[in-house]
Amino acid sequence: MLVAGIFWLDMERETFGQTRVVAWGAGITVAKPPDYNNYGQSIVPANLTNAVFVAAGWRHSLAVRNDGTLQGWGDDSLGQTDFPPGTNYLTVACGQLHSVALQGNGGVAATGDNFYGQTTLPAGLTNVVSLACGFFHSLALKSDGTVVAWGASANTRPVGSNPNYGQTLVPAGLSNVVAIAAGGYHSVALKADGTLIGWGDFTEVPQGPSNLTAIAMGAQGDVAITSAKTVLAWGGNTYGQTNVPAGLSNVVAIAAGGWHNLALETNGIVIAWGAGSGSNPNVDCGQNQVPAGLSNVIQVAAGQVNSLALVGNGPPITQLMPTQPAFGINGFSIQLATRLGWVYQLQFKNSLAESSWQFMPLYAGTGGIISLTDDEVATRRFYRVAQW
């Protein structure tokens, strides 16, 4: 990734109109004192409007509004939804009992449980374009294609002892990374050539495929989207989380919870599988039971034992801002999941202080993956994709 400066890609927030968040699984009531899984993490606040991104942990959920503010619900006993006030938040990720958020300047904010250092940000952490959280660790992808990790395993506990499985020991020389994901005790990076690198526990990543476009990690089982918009799954399968439903296709986004997975199809429909409908009260909480009639979904998130869907009138959101652009010597190419009939444009600014965005040619959505390119990156710094 031979590029100077920070390159942001932001979804046009005003185009989504009124959105709503739908939640199911654990935490649908807190009428009684919270039990192991019931902390209200699926009770969406009535005043939550204009959300543009959602994320879920074990007992809490978070949303980013279109004005750049954050709103959380569910358990906050360790401050896992208590981010500093502000209007420059772009996206957020949730661990088991902690959360990290990406800010508009490429900085990171963290809050919640810090027993293993998962909210102690590394010194000098800047130019971040994506975040991910495991149970007790956090990952950041930087604009130069390198990965920074902190939390569990960056301590004195022997590697291989609970909860230290080397999940923050980033492999030496790892570069050209375009996406990251964190599971319970493991981490995975997707490289620009479509291959995977894993470290920590459950590191048996597929070695054959080189056509992967997105990844998501669960507690044990992992999933990825291929360039053909199909889903590949591997790893632990105790609750059927790697049993990809037959016929699943046209997938533009995925999410992995503790022991269940979600897939978003180009038609705005959500497919779920894995834990949720069995008899284990600790893991089966209805999180794989998609509400009847749910449609027009533009983003999905999976908590440890609950699920979230963002419903709106726009195209699917695979990565809100920032997405991971694949940089080259003369420019970059961005893969964007599109919905049939929607029209898109690549907008840019040289400085966020500029009052308006300039734009490049329009692209018609094909209901699949399109590529937006720019060969003048030397003179531009900030990018976003807008549905027009």
N, C-alpha and C positions, 0 to 999 in steps of 0.2 A: 504494500500500500504506500506508494511513493507520492504522498500529498502533504503539503504544508497547510497548517491552519485547521480549523474545526469546521466540519461540514454537517449541518443539521438537516434532517428531513422531517417535516412536520405535516401532519394531516391538517387540512383547513378546518379549523374548529367550528366556524360559523355554518358550514354546509350541512351539519348533521341535524339541525333543527332540534325539536324536542325529542329527547331520548328517555328511555326508562330502563331500569335495571331489574332483572328477574332473577330470583335466587331460589334454590331448592336444596334439600339435604339437611344436614344437621343445623340446629339453631333456629328452628322455625317458631319456637316459643321460649320465653323465659319466665313464664308465669310461676314456675317453681324455682327454688334456688338452682343455679347452674349445676348440671351434672358433668360427666366427663367430656361430653361433646356439645352440650346445649348452652350456648352463650349468646344467642341472638345474632349469630353471624349471617343468618339468612333472612333477617327482618330488615328489609331495605328501608331507610328513613323516608318518610313521606315527603320531606322537603328536598329530596335529592333530584334535581333536574339538570338537564344539559350535561350529563356525564359523557366523557369521551374516552375513558379507559377505566377498567376495573381489574382488581387483583384480590386474591384471597389467601389466607394462611390457615392455621389450624382452627383458631377460635375467633378470628376477626376478618373483616373485609374492608377494602378501601376503594375509593373512586376518585378520579381526577375530573374536575369540572372543566367546561370550556373556557372559563376565566382563569385557569391555572391554579385554582385552589384545590385542596384535598378535603374529602369527607370520609370518615370511618364509622364503622358500626361493629357491634359484637364486643368481645372481651377487650378491655383496655387496662387490665390490672397491672401490666408491666409497661404501660405507655406505648404500646405498639401502634396506636393510631395518633399519637401526639406529636406530629411534626411541627416545626416552627411555622408560625403564620406566614403566608406569602402567596403571591399570585404567579409565580414563575415555575410551577411544577409541571412536568411534561408526562411522566409515566412513573409507575410505582411497582414494586415487587414485594411479596410477603414471604417470610420464612415461617417457621412454626409459631414463634412468639415474638418476632421482630419484623421490621419493615425498612426498606430503603427506597428512596425516591430520587429521580433524576431531575435536575434543575435546568433552566433554560441556558445557563452559562456553561454547561458541561460539568457542573459540580454535583455532588451527591449529599443528601441528608439521610440520616439513619436514626431510628428510634426503637424502643422496646427492649426486650431481654438482651443483656450483654454479658451473660455468665461466661461465654466462651469467646468474647471479643467480637461478636458478629455485628455490633454497631459501632465499634471503634474504627473509624475510617483511617486507612493508611495515609501517612503524610504525603502531601503533594498530589493527591488524587484529583486529576483534572482531565479535560478533554474526553469525558465519558460519553458513550453513545447508547449503551444498553446495560441493564442490570438483571441479576437473577439471584434468587435466594434458595438455599436448601434448608434443612431443619435448623441447623445451627451455624451456617456459614453464608457468606455473600460473595458474589462475583460482579466484576465490572469489565465491560469491553470498551477499550479506548479507540479513538479514531484512527490510530496507527495500526490497528489489527492485533494488538497485544491484550492480554488478560491479566487482571489484578484480582487476588482473592484474599479474604480475611475471615476470621472466625475459627470455629472448631478445626483442629489439627495444627493450628499455628500456636501451639502451646507445648507444655512439657510432657503431656501424656504420650505414652508410646504409640506409634502408628499401629493401627489394628485394634486398639482398645476403644471401647465405646466412650464418647462419640467421635473419637479421632481415627479416621480412616485415610488420612492424607488428602482430604477433599479440597484443601486450600494450597496444596503443594503443586503449583502450576508447573507442567513439564518445561524443562529448560529449552529455550529456543522456540517456544510456541509462537507462531506469527501467522499473518494472513487469515485471521479469524474474522468471520462475518456474523456469527451468532453464538450465543452462549445459553446454557441451561444448567440448572442445579437440581439434583435429586435430594433424597433424604441425606445420604452421606457420600454423594459422588457429584462430579462435575463433568460436563461435556462441552466441547467446542466444535463448531462447524466451520470448516475452513473454506476458503474461496473456491477450491477445486471440488467442493461437494463432499469431502470426506470428513470423518469424525475422529476426534481425539478425546479419550476419557481418562480421568484419574480419580483416585479415592476408591470407595467400595463400589462393587458392581461396575467394573470398567470394561466388560466384554462388549464393546461397541462393534457394530457390523463393519467388516473390513472390505466387503465387495462393492457396495454401492458408491457411486461418485456423482449421483444426481440428486442429492438431498437439498431441499430449499428451506426447511424450518425444522426445529427440534423442540421437544418438551420432555422434562424428566419428572418421574414420580418418585415415590419412596424407594421403589425397587425397579419397576418396569418403566421403559422409556419408549417414546414414539417420535416419528419424523415424517415429514411430507416429502414425497419425491417430485421430480419435475413433471411427472405424469399426473400429479394431483391425487395420487394414492397414498395410503398410510402404511408405514413400516413400523413394527413394534418388536421389542426384544427385552430381555431381562427377567426379573421375577414375575411369576404368573400365578401367585397364590389365589388371587381373586379374579382371574380371567382378564387382567388388565392388558395382556399382550395378545388376546384373542380378538384380532381386528374383525369387526362385523363383515360378513360376506357381502360383496357388492358395494362396499364403501368406496366412493369415487368423487371426483370434482371437489376435493377438499382444499380449502384455502387457508385454514387456520386450525391449530390444535392446542389443547391444554392438558396438562397432566396433574392430577391431584395426588393424594397419598397413595391410593390404590385404585383409581379410576381415571378414565380419559374422556375427553370431549373432542369432537371434530366438527368444524363449521364448514358446510358445503356452500357452493357458489350461489345456491338458491336461498340462502339465509336460514337453512334448517340445521338444527343441532342433533348430532348422533352421540350417544354416550354408551360406555361399556365398562366392565370391571366391577369393583365393589359397590354396594348400595342396596342390593335386594336380597342379601343372604341373612343368616341368623346370628352373625357375630355383632353384638351391640357396640363394640368399640370401633368397628370399621364400616359396618353396613347401616347407613343412615339415609338411604334414599337418594344419594347423590348421583346415581346413574339413571334416575327416573325423570326424564325430561318432561316438563309440564305439557299437557296436551294442547295443541294449537299454537305452540311457540313458533314464531316465524319472524322474518325481517331482522334476524340477529346479525350484528356487525362485529361483535367481538365476544369471545368466551374466556372464562377464567375458571380454574379448578382449585379449590382449597383442599385441605387434607381430607375433609369429610363433607364438603358442600360444593355447590357449583353456582356460577354466575353467568348471566348472559346480558349483553348490552343490546337493546333493541332500538333501532332508529331507521331513518329514511335514507341512509347513505350506503356506500359500498362497504364490504367487509374490511375491518381493521385487522391486519395481521401483526403489524408493529406500529403503534402510534409513534410519536416522536421520541427518540429518533429511531428510525429504521437503520439497518446496517448496510450502507452502500458498498458495493464491491469496487474499490478504487483500482485504476490502472495508471500507467505512466501518462497517458494523454487524456484521461477523463475517468468517468465512472459510469457504472450501469446499476440501476436499482430495479429489483423485481417487485412488482406490485400486484397483489391479488385484486382482481376487478370483478364487478358484477355486470352482467350483460345489459347493455343499453346506457350505462352511465358513461359520462365523458370526463376525462382527466386532463390536467395540465401540470407541468413541472414549473414551480415558481421559485424565484430566487431573490436574494438581497445581498448586496455587498456589506451592509451593516444593518443590524436590527433597528438602528435609529432612523433609517429611511422610512418615510411615511407609507409607501406602497410597495407592493411586490411586483417585479417584472415577471414575465412568463414566457415559456417556450411553447412550441406547437402542441395542439390538443391531441389526445389519444382516445379513441373509442374503446370502451370496455368490452372485452370479448367473453366475459364469464370465466376467465382463467388468469394466467400470469402474463403480464406484459412487462416490457423492459423500457425504462426511461433512461436516456443517456445525456451526458453533457461533456463536451470536449474542451471546455474553457474554464476548468476548475481553478486555474492559476489566478483568476481575477474575481472569483466569487466565493462567498463563505457560507451563506445560510440558505438552505433549501427546504421546500415542503412540497407535498403533492396535494393538489386540490381537486375535489369532485366539482365539476362546473355545471 
